[in-house]
């Protein structure tokens, strides 16, 4: 089968979402409003692309609870390919406090994968490259995978003439840049922590001096490597750089927020979807932002409907 998108995430998640009328610390909190979904940045992105009508396949690794994870993805009609191992699929928990309109995320660190898992992943990846047009690599990698896995994936994809979008940060991103991915889409704090070590900023904070330094780095990435950048900033305008090296900002449509988990993934999915249709980056980003707003207004993570 031919796919429009191959979405890779090497840190799968089973997501528990619990909605509480209020959250009382140091007390027993009960809820009858909860759900469980397959999640993680890759699943969220692939699921939204599927909801948009694209043919998307998700590549990950899975071990213990892998059958349950696959069942959850099948409920979403999501095409899934997994490299088997015996490590445990983590559970992450979202607590939605209706009283204060807050979303609290509890993230489990993933266990290490088995020796040999990386080779299995790359074998599957190279096979899937033959059947897809665009590659999105998103999220952190599980423990036990080497620093070479993401740069290798970018190099193989570019050598095959694919469009490559990256949604991860830190050393993995720095190591992947020399292989010239087409687009980096991360949030502003992730960009700052990656390219300006020692600096930190919240997603909803404004720092004009740091913002100017970020803009110069975005221009440098485009000039030296041909890499375009899209940076989300919570409820503040999204930054992106055009082909003419002009930094633009697009405002976020106000919505009544229920669950922000997966909103950044929705921006990635919407942007990639429109770029694949031949739209300009500005048009694609605006559509991606609308997808992000739709996700934030729903209780389920990583969906637009």
FENFEN-V588455 format. One record per residue. N is the residue number from 1. RES is the residue in one small letter. PSI is psi in whole degrees, -180 to 180 (none if undefined). Layout:
n=N res=RES psi=PSI
n=N res=RES psi=PSI
//
This chain:
n=1 res=x psi=144
n=2 res=x psi=139
n=3 res=x psi=146
n=4 res=x psi=-36
n=5 res=x psi=135
n=6 res=x psi=118
n=7 res=x psi=121
n=8 res=x psi=130
n=9 res=x psi=126
n=10 res=x psi=23
n=11 res=x psi=72
n=12 res=x psi=156
n=13 res=x psi=139
n=14 res=x psi=120
n=15 res=x psi=124
n=16 res=x psi=122
n=17 res=x psi=122
n=18 res=x psi=123
n=19 res=x psi=125
n=20 res=x psi=140
n=21 res=x psi=-33
n=22 res=x psi=157
n=23 res=x psi=113
n=24 res=x psi=114
n=25 res=x psi=144
n=26 res=x psi=23
n=27 res=x psi=165
n=28 res=x psi=126
n=29 res=x psi=127
n=30 res=x psi=146
n=31 res=x psi=140
n=32 res=x psi=5
n=33 res=x psi=93
n=34 res=x psi=163
n=35 res=x psi=164
n=36 res=x psi=133
n=37 res=x psi=153
n=38 res=x psi=138
n=39 res=x psi=-156
n=40 res=x psi=159
n=41 res=x psi=-36
n=42 res=x psi=-46
n=43 res=x psi=-46
n=44 res=x psi=-46
n=45 res=x psi=-46
n=46 res=x psi=-38
n=47 res=x psi=-42
n=48 res=x psi=-39
n=49 res=x psi=-41
n=50 res=x psi=-42
n=51 res=x psi=-28
n=52 res=x psi=-10
n=53 res=x psi=6
n=54 res=x psi=156
n=55 res=x psi=107
n=56 res=x psi=145
n=57 res=x psi=141
n=58 res=x psi=129
n=59 res=x psi=128
n=60 res=x psi=-172
n=61 res=x psi=148
n=62 res=x psi=146
n=63 res=x psi=-119
n=64 res=x psi=133
n=65 res=x psi=13
n=66 res=x psi=-36
n=67 res=x psi=-40
n=68 res=x psi=-42
n=69 res=x psi=-45
n=70 res=x psi=-40
n=71 res=x psi=-41
n=72 res=x psi=-38
n=73 res=x psi=-34
n=74 res=x psi=-32
n=75 res=x psi=-23
n=76 res=x psi=10
n=77 res=x psi=37
n=78 res=x psi=126
n=79 res=x psi=129
n=80 res=x psi=134
n=81 res=x psi=129
n=82 res=x psi=144
n=83 res=x psi=118
n=84 res=x psi=144
n=85 res=x psi=-176
n=86 res=x psi=5
n=87 res=x psi=161
n=88 res=x psi=130
n=89 res=x psi=124
n=90 res=x psi=161
n=91 res=x psi=130
n=92 res=x psi=146
n=93 res=x psi=131
n=94 res=x psi=127
n=95 res=x psi=115
n=96 res=x psi=116
n=97 res=x psi=104
n=98 res=x psi=-36
n=99 res=x psi=-44
n=100 res=x psi=0
n=101 res=x psi=47
n=102 res=x psi=153
n=103 res=x psi=115
n=104 res=x psi=127
n=105 res=x psi=128
n=106 res=x psi=115
n=107 res=x psi=123
n=108 res=x psi=137
n=109 res=x psi=142
n=110 res=x psi=148
n=111 res=x psi=165
n=112 res=x psi=142
n=113 res=x psi=165
n=114 res=x psi=155
n=115 res=x psi=135
n=116 res=x psi=-10
n=117 res=x psi=-39
n=118 res=x psi=-41
n=119 res=x psi=-40
n=120 res=x psi=-43
n=121 res=x psi=-47
n=122 res=x psi=-35
n=123 res=x psi=-47
n=124 res=x psi=-40
n=125 res=x psi=-47
n=126 res=x psi=-35
n=127 res=x psi=-44
n=128 res=x psi=-29
n=129 res=x psi=-29
n=130 res=x psi=-15
n=131 res=x psi=16
n=132 res=x psi=163
n=133 res=x psi=-39
n=134 res=x psi=144
n=135 res=x psi=129
n=136 res=x psi=122
n=137 res=x psi=123
n=138 res=x psi=145
n=139 res=x psi=174
n=140 res=x psi=166
n=141 res=x psi=150
n=142 res=x psi=154
n=143 res=x psi=146
n=144 res=x psi=-16
n=145 res=x psi=145
n=146 res=x psi=167
n=147 res=x psi=-10
n=148 res=x psi=-15
n=149 res=x psi=-47
n=150 res=x psi=-47
n=151 res=x psi=-37
n=152 res=x psi=-43
n=153 res=x psi=-43
n=154 res=x psi=-45
n=155 res=x psi=-45
n=156 res=x psi=-41
n=157 res=x psi=-44
n=158 res=x psi=-36
n=159 res=x psi=-24
n=160 res=x psi=5
n=161 res=x psi=23
n=162 res=x psi=155
n=163 res=x psi=132
n=164 res=x psi=126
n=165 res=x psi=131
n=166 res=x psi=135
n=167 res=x psi=64
n=168 res=x psi=171
n=169 res=x psi=-176
n=170 res=x psi=-150
n=171 res=x psi=-37
n=172 res=x psi=-40
n=173 res=x psi=-46
n=174 res=x psi=-40
n=175 res=x psi=-23
n=176 res=x psi=-21
n=177 res=x psi=-41
n=178 res=x psi=-19
n=179 res=x psi=5
n=180 res=x psi=62
n=181 res=x psi=162
n=182 res=x psi=-36
n=183 res=x psi=136
n=184 res=x psi=124
n=185 res=x psi=101
n=186 res=x psi=-180
n=187 res=x psi=165
n=188 res=x psi=-48
n=189 res=x psi=-36
n=190 res=x psi=-40
n=191 res=x psi=-44
n=192 res=x psi=-48
n=193 res=x psi=-29
n=194 res=x psi=-47
n=195 res=x psi=-14
n=196 res=x psi=70
n=197 res=x psi=140
n=198 res=x psi=-18
n=199 res=x psi=148
n=200 res=x psi=150
n=201 res=x psi=143
n=202 res=x psi=158
n=203 res=x psi=-23
n=204 res=x psi=11
n=205 res=x psi=150
n=206 res=x psi=130
n=207 res=x psi=102
n=208 res=x psi=-37
n=209 res=x psi=-46
n=210 res=x psi=-37
n=211 res=x psi=-39
n=212 res=x psi=-37
n=213 res=x psi=-38
n=214 res=x psi=-43
n=215 res=x psi=-41
n=216 res=x psi=-38
n=217 res=x psi=-39
n=218 res=x psi=-42
n=219 res=x psi=-39
n=220 res=x psi=-43
n=221 res=x psi=-38
n=222 res=x psi=-42
n=223 res=x psi=-45
n=224 res=x psi=-35
n=225 res=x psi=-6
n=226 res=x psi=23
n=227 res=x psi=124
n=228 res=x psi=155
n=229 res=x psi=138
n=230 res=x psi=125
n=231 res=x psi=117
n=232 res=x psi=152
n=233 res=x psi=51
n=234 res=x psi=-126
n=235 res=x psi=-5
n=236 res=x psi=163
n=237 res=x psi=143
n=238 res=x psi=137
n=239 res=x psi=138
n=240 res=x psi=160
n=241 res=x psi=131
n=242 res=x psi=172
n=243 res=x psi=-24
n=244 res=x psi=12
n=245 res=x psi=32
n=246 res=x psi=128
n=247 res=x psi=127
n=248 res=x psi=158
n=249 res=x psi=138
n=250 res=x psi=125
n=251 res=x psi=156
n=252 res=x psi=134
n=253 res=x psi=126
n=254 res=x psi=136
n=255 res=x psi=162
n=256 res=x psi=107
n=257 res=x psi=132
n=258 res=x psi=-52
n=259 res=x psi=114
n=260 res=x psi=-8
n=261 res=x psi=123
n=262 res=x psi=-4
n=263 res=x psi=-41
n=264 res=x psi=-37
n=265 res=x psi=-35
n=266 res=x psi=-38
n=267 res=x psi=-44
n=268 res=x psi=-49
n=269 res=x psi=-47
n=270 res=x psi=-41
n=271 res=x psi=-47
n=272 res=x psi=-40
n=273 res=x psi=-45
n=274 res=x psi=-36
n=275 res=x psi=-38
n=276 res=x psi=-23
n=277 res=x psi=1
n=278 res=x psi=12
n=279 res=x psi=160
n=280 res=x psi=163
n=281 res=x psi=-37
n=282 res=x psi=-48
n=283 res=x psi=-41
n=284 res=x psi=-44
n=285 res=x psi=-42
n=286 res=x psi=-41
n=287 res=x psi=-41
n=288 res=x psi=-41
n=289 res=x psi=-40
n=290 res=x psi=-39
n=291 res=x psi=-41
n=292 res=x psi=-40
n=293 res=x psi=-40
n=294 res=x psi=-42
n=295 res=x psi=-44
n=296 res=x psi=-25
n=297 res=x psi=2
n=298 res=x psi=152
n=299 res=x psi=-24
n=300 res=x psi=140
n=301 res=x psi=143
n=302 res=x psi=43
n=303 res=x psi=161
n=304 res=x psi=3
n=305 res=x psi=none
//
